[in-house]
Amino acid sequence: MESDSAARIRDAIARGQYREAWQLWNAYAARLENQLRAGACGAEGAAPAMAEARDLYEWSRVALLSARAHLRERCHALEVATLYGPRRAAPAATIQARL
């Protein structure tokens, strides 16, 4: 089962809140380090904790690479749009009647 900390990191990344995710990642890593150094995970507890961290890292890496690719595509689309200048609306059709 995934820890609450890992779920919060995934949620922050999914929402595009990268600064929040970064802060949560730092707290998660520090907490994991402290648990491992103190032996709080125990002999059997270290493997699941490390597996969760590895899975979270891989998911985060893929999600962030995808987000970066989407942002690059948006930037490229904006650069191309500037080459053609602002779009002008087509002139409205007018009907002239003479009596």
VOMARFI-880410 format. One record per atom (N, C-alpha, C): residue number from 1; x, y, z; residue in three letters. Coordinates in Angstrom, 2 decimals, always signed. Example, Ala and Ser with C-alpha at 12.3 -4.5 7.8 and 13.67 -1.06 7.14 Angstrom:
[1; [+13.19; -5.69; +7.80]; "ala"]
[1; [+12.30; -4.50; +7.80]; "ala"]
[1; [+13.20; -3.30; +7.80]; "ala"]
[2; [+12.85; -2.25; +7.08]; "ser"]
[2; [+13.67; -1.06; +7.14]; "ser"]
[2; [+12.90; +0.03; +7.87]; "ser"]
// end
This chain:
[1; [+0.84; -1.18; +0.00]; "met"]
[1; [+0.00; +0.00; +0.00]; "met"]
[1; [+0.88; +1.24; +0.00]; "met"]
[2; [+0.49; +2.21; -0.80]; "glu"]
[2; [+1.27; +3.44; -0.92]; "glu"]
[2; [+1.09; +4.33; +0.30]; "glu"]
[3; [+2.18; +4.96; +0.73]; "ser"]
[3; [+2.10; +5.86; +1.87]; "ser"]
[3; [+1.38; +7.15; +1.49]; "ser"]
[4; [+0.91; +7.84; +2.51]; "asp"]
[4; [+0.24; +9.12; +2.30]; "asp"]
[4; [+1.18; +10.13; +1.65]; "asp"]
[5; [+2.45; +10.10; +2.05]; "ser"]
[5; [+3.44; +11.04; +1.48]; "ser"]
[5; [+3.61; +10.81; -0.02]; "ser"]
[6; [+3.70; +9.56; -0.42]; "ala"]
[6; [+3.85; +9.24; -1.85]; "ala"]
[6; [+2.61; +9.67; -2.62]; "ala"]
[7; [+1.44; +9.44; -2.06]; "ala"]
[7; [+0.20; +9.85; -2.72]; "ala"]
[7; [+0.13; +11.36; -2.87]; "ala"]
[8; [+0.59; +12.09; -1.86]; "arg"]
[8; [+0.58; +13.56; -1.94]; "arg"]
[8; [+1.54; +14.06; -3.02]; "arg"]
[9; [+2.68; +13.40; -3.16]; "ile"]
[9; [+3.64; +13.77; -4.22]; "ile"]
[9; [+3.01; +13.54; -5.58]; "ile"]
[10; [+2.42; +12.37; -5.78]; "arg"]
[10; [+1.77; +12.07; -7.06]; "arg"]
[10; [+0.67; +13.08; -7.37]; "arg"]
[11; [-0.11; +13.43; -6.37]; "asp"]
[11; [-1.20; +14.38; -6.56]; "asp"]
[11; [-0.66; +15.76; -6.96]; "asp"]
[12; [+0.38; +16.21; -6.29]; "ala"]
[12; [+0.96; +17.53; -6.61]; "ala"]
[12; [+1.49; +17.56; -8.04]; "ala"]
[13; [+2.16; +16.49; -8.45]; "ile"]
[13; [+2.68; +16.44; -9.82]; "ile"]
[13; [+1.54; +16.40; -10.82]; "ile"]
[14; [+0.53; +15.59; -10.54]; "ala"]
[14; [-0.61; +15.48; -11.45]; "ala"]
[14; [-1.34; +16.81; -11.61]; "ala"]
[15; [-1.35; +17.63; -10.56]; "arg"]
[15; [-2.00; +18.95; -10.62]; "arg"]
[15; [-1.09; +20.02; -11.22]; "arg"]
[16; [+0.16; +19.65; -11.51]; "gly"]
[16; [+1.09; +20.64; -12.06]; "gly"]
[16; [+1.69; +21.55; -11.01]; "gly"]
[17; [+1.59; +21.18; -9.76]; "gln"]
[17; [+2.13; +21.97; -8.65]; "gln"]
[17; [+3.54; +21.46; -8.36]; "gln"]
[18; [+4.48; +21.82; -9.23]; "tyr"]
[18; [+5.83; +21.25; -9.18]; "tyr"]
[18; [+6.65; +21.74; -7.99]; "tyr"]
[19; [+6.46; +22.96; -7.58]; "arg"]
[19; [+7.19; +23.46; -6.40]; "arg"]
[19; [+6.73; +22.69; -5.15]; "arg"]
[20; [+5.43; +22.50; -5.03]; "glu"]
[20; [+4.89; +21.73; -3.91]; "glu"]
[20; [+5.42; +20.29; -3.95]; "glu"]
[21; [+5.43; +19.70; -5.14]; "ala"]
[21; [+5.93; +18.33; -5.29]; "ala"]
[21; [+7.41; +18.24; -4.90]; "ala"]
[22; [+8.17; +19.24; -5.28]; "trp"]
[22; [+9.60; +19.27; -4.94]; "trp"]
[22; [+9.79; +19.30; -3.42]; "trp"]
[23; [+9.00; +20.15; -2.75]; "gln"]
[23; [+9.09; +20.24; -1.30]; "gln"]
[23; [+8.65; +18.92; -0.64]; "gln"]
[24; [+7.60; +18.33; -1.16]; "leu"]
[24; [+7.14; +17.05; -0.62]; "leu"]
[24; [+8.18; +15.95; -0.85]; "leu"]
[25; [+8.81; +15.96; -2.02]; "trp"]
[25; [+9.87; +14.98; -2.32]; "trp"]
[25; [+11.02; +15.12; -1.34]; "trp"]
[26; [+11.44; +16.35; -1.07]; "asn"]
[26; [+12.53; +16.58; -0.13]; "asn"]
[26; [+12.18; +16.05; +1.26]; "asn"]
[27; [+10.96; +16.31; +1.71]; "ala"]
[27; [+10.52; +15.83; +3.01]; "ala"]
[27; [+10.45; +14.30; +3.02]; "ala"]
[28; [+9.94; +13.72; +1.94]; "tyr"]
[28; [+9.83; +12.26; +1.82]; "tyr"]
[28; [+11.21; +11.61; +1.88]; "tyr"]
[29; [+12.15; +12.15; +1.12]; "ala"]
[29; [+13.50; +11.59; +1.09]; "ala"]
[29; [+14.19; +11.72; +2.44]; "ala"]
[30; [+14.03; +12.85; +3.11]; "ala"]
[30; [+14.64; +13.04; +4.43]; "ala"]
[30; [+14.05; +12.07; +5.45]; "ala"]
[31; [+12.72; +11.90; +5.40]; "arg"]
[31; [+12.06; +10.98; +6.32]; "arg"]
[31; [+12.52; +9.54; +6.06]; "arg"]
[32; [+12.62; +9.14; +4.80]; "leu"]
[32; [+13.08; +7.80; +4.46]; "leu"]
[32; [+14.53; +7.59; +4.91]; "leu"]
[33; [+15.36; +8.60; +4.68]; "glu"]
[33; [+16.76; +8.50; +5.12]; "glu"]
[33; [+16.84; +8.33; +6.64]; "glu"]
[34; [+16.08; +9.13; +7.36]; "asn"]
[34; [+16.10; +9.04; +8.83]; "asn"]
[34; [+15.61; +7.67; +9.31]; "asn"]
[35; [+14.57; +7.16; +8.68]; "gln"]
[35; [+14.05; +5.84; +9.05]; "gln"]
[35; [+15.09; +4.75; +8.79]; "gln"]
[36; [+15.75; +4.83; +7.65]; "leu"]
[36; [+16.75; +3.82; +7.31]; "leu"]
[36; [+17.96; +3.90; +8.24]; "leu"]
[37; [+18.41; +5.11; +8.54]; "arg"]
[37; [+19.56; +5.27; +9.45]; "arg"]
[37; [+19.24; +4.80; +10.87]; "arg"]
[38; [+18.01; +5.04; +11.29]; "ala"]
[38; [+17.61; +4.66; +12.65]; "ala"]
[38; [+17.21; +3.19; +12.74]; "ala"]
[39; [+17.11; +2.53; +11.59]; "gly"]
[39; [+16.69; +1.13; +11.58]; "gly"]
[39; [+15.21; +0.97; +11.88]; "gly"]
[40; [+14.46; +2.06; +11.72]; "ala"]
[40; [+13.02; +2.02; +12.03]; "ala"]
[40; [+12.25; +1.16; +11.05]; "ala"]
[41; [+12.79; +0.94; +9.86]; "cys"]
[41; [+12.09; +0.12; +8.87]; "cys"]
[41; [+12.23; -1.36; +9.19]; "cys"]
[42; [+13.25; -1.71; +9.95]; "gly"]
[42; [+13.48; -3.11; +10.27]; "gly"]
[42; [+14.04; -3.85; +9.05]; "gly"]
[43; [+14.39; -5.10; +9.25]; "ala"]
[43; [+14.98; -5.90; +8.17]; "ala"]
[43; [+14.00; -6.09; +7.02]; "ala"]
[44; [+12.75; -6.35; +7.34]; "glu"]
[44; [+11.75; -6.58; +6.29]; "glu"]
[44; [+11.12; -5.28; +5.80]; "glu"]
[45; [+11.20; -4.23; +6.60]; "gly"]
[45; [+10.56; -2.96; +6.24]; "gly"]
[45; [+11.33; -2.13; +5.25]; "gly"]
[46; [+12.64; -2.33; +5.15]; "ala"]
[46; [+13.46; -1.51; +4.26]; "ala"]
[46; [+13.15; -1.80; +2.80]; "ala"]
[47; [+12.95; -3.06; +2.46]; "ala"]
[47; [+12.69; -3.42; +1.06]; "ala"]
[47; [+11.40; -2.80; +0.53]; "ala"]
[48; [+10.28; -2.89; +1.25]; "pro"]
[48; [+9.07; -2.24; +0.76]; "pro"]
[48; [+9.20; -0.72; +0.68]; "pro"]
[49; [+9.88; -0.12; +1.65]; "ala"]
[49; [+10.06; +1.34; +1.63]; "ala"]
[49; [+10.90; +1.76; +0.44]; "ala"]
[50; [+11.94; +1.01; +0.16]; "met"]
[50; [+12.80; +1.33; -0.99]; "met"]
[50; [+12.07; +1.06; -2.31]; "met"]
[51; [+11.25; +0.01; -2.35]; "ala"]
[51; [+10.47; -0.28; -3.55]; "ala"]
[51; [+9.47; +0.84; -3.82]; "ala"]
[52; [+8.83; +1.33; -2.76]; "glu"]
[52; [+7.90; +2.44; -2.94]; "glu"]
[52; [+8.63; +3.68; -3.46]; "glu"]
[53; [+9.78; +3.97; -2.90]; "ala"]
[53; [+10.56; +5.13; -3.34]; "ala"]
[53; [+10.97; +4.98; -4.80]; "ala"]
[54; [+11.39; +3.78; -5.19]; "arg"]
[54; [+11.80; +3.54; -6.58]; "arg"]
[54; [+10.61; +3.71; -7.53]; "arg"]
[55; [+9.45; +3.13; -7.16]; "asp"]
[55; [+8.26; +3.27; -8.00]; "asp"]
[55; [+7.82; +4.72; -8.11]; "asp"]
[56; [+7.87; +5.43; -7.00]; "leu"]
[56; [+7.49; +6.85; -7.00]; "leu"]
[56; [+8.45; +7.67; -7.86]; "leu"]
[57; [+9.73; +7.36; -7.75]; "tyr"]
[57; [+10.72; +8.05; -8.57]; "tyr"]
[57; [+10.46; +7.82; -10.06]; "tyr"]
[58; [+10.24; +6.57; -10.43]; "glu"]
[58; [+10.00; +6.26; -11.85]; "glu"]
[58; [+8.73; +6.93; -12.36]; "glu"]
[59; [+7.67; +6.88; -11.57]; "trp"]
[59; [+6.42; +7.53; -11.98]; "trp"]
[59; [+6.63; +9.03; -12.13]; "trp"]
[60; [+7.31; +9.63; -11.16]; "ser"]
[60; [+7.58; +11.07; -11.20]; "ser"]
[60; [+8.40; +11.44; -12.43]; "ser"]
[61; [+9.42; +10.65; -12.71]; "arg"]
[61; [+10.29; +10.93; -13.86]; "arg"]
[61; [+9.50; +10.92; -15.16]; "arg"]
[62; [+8.67; +9.91; -15.36]; "val"]
[62; [+7.88; +9.81; -16.58]; "val"]
[62; [+6.87; +10.96; -16.66]; "val"]
[63; [+6.19; +11.25; -15.56]; "ala"]
[63; [+5.19; +12.32; -15.55]; "ala"]
[63; [+5.83; +13.67; -15.84]; "ala"]
[64; [+7.00; +13.93; -15.27]; "leu"]
[64; [+7.66; +15.22; -15.48]; "leu"]
[64; [+8.25; +15.34; -16.88]; "leu"]
[65; [+8.76; +14.25; -17.42]; "leu"]
[65; [+9.24; +14.28; -18.80]; "leu"]
[65; [+8.09; +14.54; -19.76]; "leu"]
[66; [+6.95; +13.95; -19.49]; "ser"]
[66; [+5.77; +14.18; -20.31]; "ser"]
[66; [+5.32; +15.64; -20.22]; "ser"]
[67; [+5.27; +16.18; -19.01]; "ala"]
[67; [+4.87; +17.58; -18.83]; "ala"]
[67; [+5.84; +18.51; -19.55]; "ala"]
[68; [+7.13; +18.20; -19.47]; "arg"]
[68; [+8.13; +19.03; -20.15]; "arg"]
[68; [+7.93; +18.98; -21.66]; "arg"]
[69; [+7.64; +17.80; -22.20]; "ala"]
[69; [+7.41; +17.67; -23.63]; "ala"]
[69; [+6.19; +18.48; -24.07]; "ala"]
[70; [+5.13; +18.44; -23.27]; "his"]
[70; [+3.93; +19.22; -23.60]; "his"]
[70; [+4.23; +20.72; -23.57]; "his"]
[71; [+5.00; +21.16; -22.58]; "leu"]
[71; [+5.34; +22.59; -22.51]; "leu"]
[71; [+6.22; +23.01; -23.67]; "leu"]
[72; [+7.16; +22.15; -24.06]; "arg"]
[72; [+7.98; +22.46; -25.23]; "arg"]
[72; [+7.13; +22.58; -26.48]; "arg"]
[73; [+6.17; +21.70; -26.63]; "glu"]
[73; [+5.28; +21.75; -27.79]; "glu"]
[73; [+4.47; +23.04; -27.80]; "glu"]
[74; [+3.97; +23.44; -26.63]; "arg"]
[74; [+3.23; +24.70; -26.54]; "arg"]
[74; [+4.11; +25.88; -26.90]; "arg"]
[75; [+5.35; +25.89; -26.41]; "cys"]
[75; [+6.28; +26.98; -26.72]; "cys"]
[75; [+6.56; +27.03; -28.22]; "cys"]
[76; [+6.75; +25.86; -28.80]; "his"]
[76; [+7.01; +25.81; -30.24]; "his"]
[76; [+5.80; +26.34; -31.02]; "his"]
[77; [+4.59; +25.95; -30.60]; "ala"]
[77; [+3.39; +26.44; -31.28]; "ala"]
[77; [+3.28; +27.95; -31.17]; "ala"]
[78; [+3.64; +28.52; -30.02]; "leu"]
[78; [+3.60; +29.97; -29.86]; "leu"]
[78; [+4.65; +30.65; -30.73]; "leu"]
[79; [+5.83; +30.05; -30.83]; "glu"]
[79; [+6.87; +30.62; -31.69]; "glu"]
[79; [+6.43; +30.64; -33.14]; "glu"]
[80; [+5.83; +29.56; -33.58]; "val"]
[80; [+5.34; +29.49; -34.96]; "val"]
[80; [+4.23; +30.51; -35.18]; "val"]
[81; [+3.35; +30.65; -34.22]; "ala"]
[81; [+2.24; +31.60; -34.35]; "ala"]
[81; [+2.76; +33.03; -34.48]; "ala"]
[82; [+3.85; +33.36; -33.79]; "thr"]
[82; [+4.38; +34.72; -33.89]; "thr"]
[82; [+4.97; +35.01; -35.27]; "thr"]
[83; [+5.37; +33.98; -35.99]; "leu"]
[83; [+5.90; +34.19; -37.33]; "leu"]
[83; [+4.84; +34.71; -38.29]; "leu"]
[84; [+3.61; +34.37; -38.03]; "tyr"]
[84; [+2.54; +34.75; -38.92]; "tyr"]
[84; [+1.77; +35.97; -38.43]; "tyr"]
[85; [+2.15; +36.50; -37.30]; "gly"]
[85; [+1.51; +37.71; -36.79]; "gly"]
[85; [+0.12; +37.43; -36.25]; "gly"]
[86; [-0.53; +38.50; -35.80]; "pro"]
[86; [-1.87; +38.32; -35.24]; "pro"]
[86; [-2.86; +37.94; -36.32]; "pro"]
[87; [-3.81; +37.16; -35.95]; "arg"]
[87; [-4.85; +36.78; -36.91]; "arg"]
[87; [-5.82; +37.94; -37.06]; "arg"]
[88; [-6.22; +38.15; -38.27]; "arg"]
[88; [-7.19; +39.21; -38.54]; "arg"]
[88; [-8.52; +38.56; -38.85]; "arg"]
[89; [-9.54; +39.14; -38.31]; "ala"]
[89; [-10.88; +38.62; -38.58]; "ala"]
[89; [-11.26; +38.94; -40.01]; "ala"]
[90; [-11.98; +38.03; -40.62]; "ala"]
[90; [-12.47; +38.26; -41.99]; "ala"]
[90; [-13.46; +39.41; -41.95]; "ala"]
[91; [-13.43; +40.23; -42.97]; "pro"]
[91; [-14.38; +41.35; -42.96]; "pro"]
[91; [-15.81; +40.83; -43.00]; "pro"]
[92; [-16.65; +41.52; -42.30]; "ala"]
[92; [-18.07; +41.13; -42.26]; "ala"]
[92; [-18.71; +41.40; -43.62]; "ala"]
[93; [-19.55; +40.52; -44.03]; "ala"]
[93; [-20.26; +40.72; -45.31]; "ala"]
[93; [-21.25; +41.86; -45.14]; "ala"]
[94; [-21.29; +42.73; -46.10]; "thr"]
[94; [-22.23; +43.85; -46.03]; "thr"]
[94; [-23.15; +43.81; -47.22]; "thr"]
[95; [-24.34; +44.21; -47.00]; "ile"]
[95; [-25.32; +44.27; -48.08]; "ile"]
[95; [-25.70; +45.73; -48.24]; "ile"]
[96; [-25.57; +46.21; -49.46]; "gln"]
[96; [-25.95; +47.58; -49.72]; "gln"]
[96; [-27.21; +47.58; -50.59]; "gln"]
[97; [-28.14; +48.34; -50.19]; "ala"]
[97; [-29.37; +48.42; -50.96]; "ala"]
[97; [-29.57; +49.88; -51.36]; "ala"]
[98; [-29.95; +50.08; -52.60]; "arg"]
[98; [-30.23; +51.44; -53.08]; "arg"]
[98; [-31.70; +51.51; -53.47]; "arg"]
[99; [-32.28; +52.49; -53.01]; "leu"]
[99; [-33.70; +52.68; -53.35]; "leu"]
[99; [-33.87; +53.78; -54.34]; "leu"]
// end
